Amino acid sequence: MKLCTSCRKSGYFKRLYTLLAECLTSHRNRLVRIHIIYTRTVMLVSRHPFQSWKEIQNQYPDYMTSLGPWDKDTVIEYLADEHPELFPHPRDQIDALIADAQVARVLTFTV
């Protein structure tokens, strides 16, 4: 399909594409369900669709407790409030989890 000259010059379709891409990204991020998992040795976040805490416990032998599944924004808010010593910022670590091929990620803290 070819665009007419006035459509190409106006940038209408480029703006429309940008808005659509932002919308899809926003919806995808809201659909991601994340567990926060506390073990004796690490704290991690996971996108794995666990059915119960018992399934998480079976996956992590030193499991202590877990929260979730929660949406991305709720996880970020909780981590920022409860663990201000996380570094990089929880938003960066959760964005990395969502972008990563791995379904779980160990959280890192300032030293």
Contacts in CASP RR format, 6 or more apart in sequence:
PFRMAT RR
TARGET T0000
AUTHOR 0000-0000-0000
METHOD contacts of the structure
MODEL  1
MKLCTSCRKSGYFKRLYTLLAECLTSHRNRLVRIHIIYTRTVMLVSRHPF
QSWKEIQNQYPDYMTSLGPWDKDTVIEYLADEHPELFPHPRDQIDALIAD
AQVARVLTFTV
3 13 0 8 1.000
7 13 0 8 1.000
29 71 0 8 1.000
29 72 0 8 1.000
29 98 0 8 1.000
30 71 0 8 1.000
30 72 0 8 1.000
30 73 0 8 1.000
31 71 0 8 1.000
32 47 0 8 1.000
32 71 0 8 1.000
32 72 0 8 1.000
32 98 0 8 1.000
33 47 0 8 1.000
33 49 0 8 1.000
33 68 0 8 1.000
33 69 0 8 1.000
33 70 0 8 1.000
33 71 0 8 1.000
34 45 0 8 1.000
34 46 0 8 1.000
34 47 0 8 1.000
34 68 0 8 1.000
34 69 0 8 1.000
34 70 0 8 1.000
34 71 0 8 1.000
34 72 0 8 1.000
34 75 0 8 1.000
34 94 0 8 1.000
34 97 0 8 1.000
35 45 0 8 1.000
35 46 0 8 1.000
35 48 0 8 1.000
35 50 0 8 1.000
35 56 0 8 1.000
35 66 0 8 1.000
35 67 0 8 1.000
35 68 0 8 1.000
35 69 0 8 1.000
35 70 0 8 1.000
36 43 0 8 1.000
36 44 0 8 1.000
36 45 0 8 1.000
36 66 0 8 1.000
36 67 0 8 1.000
36 68 0 8 1.000
36 70 0 8 1.000
36 75 0 8 1.000
36 78 0 8 1.000
36 79 0 8 1.000
37 43 0 8 1.000
37 44 0 8 1.000
37 45 0 8 1.000
37 46 0 8 1.000
37 56 0 8 1.000
37 60 0 8 1.000
37 63 0 8 1.000
37 66 0 8 1.000
37 104 0 8 1.000
38 63 0 8 1.000
38 64 0 8 1.000
38 65 0 8 1.000
38 66 0 8 1.000
39 60 0 8 1.000
39 62 0 8 1.000
39 63 0 8 1.000
39 64 0 8 1.000
40 62 0 8 1.000
40 64 0 8 1.000
41 62 0 8 1.000
42 106 0 8 1.000
42 107 0 8 1.000
43 83 0 8 1.000
43 106 0 8 1.000
43 107 0 8 1.000
44 104 0 8 1.000
44 105 0 8 1.000
44 106 0 8 1.000
44 107 0 8 1.000
45 75 0 8 1.000
45 93 0 8 1.000
45 94 0 8 1.000
45 97 0 8 1.000
45 104 0 8 1.000
45 105 0 8 1.000
45 107 0 8 1.000
46 56 0 8 1.000
46 97 0 8 1.000
46 103 0 8 1.000
46 104 0 8 1.000
46 105 0 8 1.000
47 97 0 8 1.000
47 98 0 8 1.000
47 103 0 8 1.000
47 104 0 8 1.000
48 59 0 8 1.000
48 103 0 8 1.000
48 104 0 8 1.000
49 69 0 8 1.000
50 56 0 8 1.000
50 59 0 8 1.000
50 66 0 8 1.000
50 69 0 8 1.000
53 65 0 8 1.000
53 66 0 8 1.000
56 63 0 8 1.000
56 66 0 8 1.000
57 63 0 8 1.000
67 78 0 8 1.000
70 78 0 8 1.000
72 94 0 8 1.000
72 98 0 8 1.000
75 90 0 8 1.000
75 94 0 8 1.000
76 90 0 8 1.000
76 91 0 8 1.000
76 94 0 8 1.000
79 86 0 8 1.000
79 90 0 8 1.000
79 93 0 8 1.000
79 94 0 8 1.000
79 107 0 8 1.000
80 86 0 8 1.000
80 89 0 8 1.000
80 90 0 8 1.000
80 91 0 8 1.000
83 90 0 8 1.000
83 107 0 8 1.000
83 109 0 8 1.000
85 109 0 8 1.000
85 110 0 8 1.000
86 93 0 8 1.000
86 107 0 8 1.000
86 108 0 8 1.000
86 109 0 8 1.000
86 110 0 8 1.000
87 108 0 8 1.000
87 109 0 8 1.000
87 110 0 8 1.000
88 108 0 8 1.000
90 107 0 8 1.000
93 105 0 8 1.000
93 107 0 8 1.000
93 108 0 8 1.000
96 105 0 8 1.000
97 104 0 8 1.000
97 105 0 8 1.000
END
